[in-house]
Amino acid sequence: MGKESVKIIGSWFSPFSFRVKCGLDLKGIEYDFLLEDLMKKSRPLLEEYNPGYNKQNHKIPVFVHRGKSMIESMIILEYIEETWPDGYPLLPKDVYEKSTARFWIKFIEDKTATFFKFFLTSGEECEKAQGEILEILKTIETQSAIKNDNCKFFGGDKINAVDLAYAALAYWQGGMEKVSGVTLLEAHIFPKVHAWTEAFKTDPVIQKNLPNFEELLVFFENAKKYGYLQTPPK
């Protein structure tokens, strides 16, 4: 499929930018990825394209199609699916299965802040976040589609939007755990979730878009030291 004036404004370290890039690649849609440095005071691309932009709320990624822009990665993925419905499906066609997919997307979206609290806080607040993450992992392990032996991914045998929603758990969480010195996603406790993360990371489209892990560790070390991911963008 040819390029159709599609742009993503995002950052190299963002799992939310990663979601959109992978969604487009799975669909076979060409796009331009415009790298934005969120540490700079001047962010002209975000000022131009980000709806409701202000300097305290520089959300990424921003998706631009035919000159119109939008934010929130999972909303963008739904837009991509509805705009280019043919070819690779990011969401099921069946109404019930689509509703179930949306439930699991919302489940992890509502928990995003907990993972950042685990990484950026200390003491009782951090311990509370760790306990909550273990409960989240237990729920995914025992109640989501990946509990079934015939489901390699949340969407069955193919990656879909639900898997992309959980991308941070598959890769970024490992970096945060390594920098924090605390391991939560242990293979012997959560074998289904762990197997899913390994399958997810070895998919060719996913591999192509994952940030370099060593560079990500350096980023997380600085983030933990200076605390500049207090409000994670979506």
Beta strands, then each sheet from edge to edge (+ up, - down):
strand 1: 6-10
strand 2: 32-35
strand 3: 62-65
strand 4: 68-71
sheet 1: 2+ 1+ 3- 4+
end
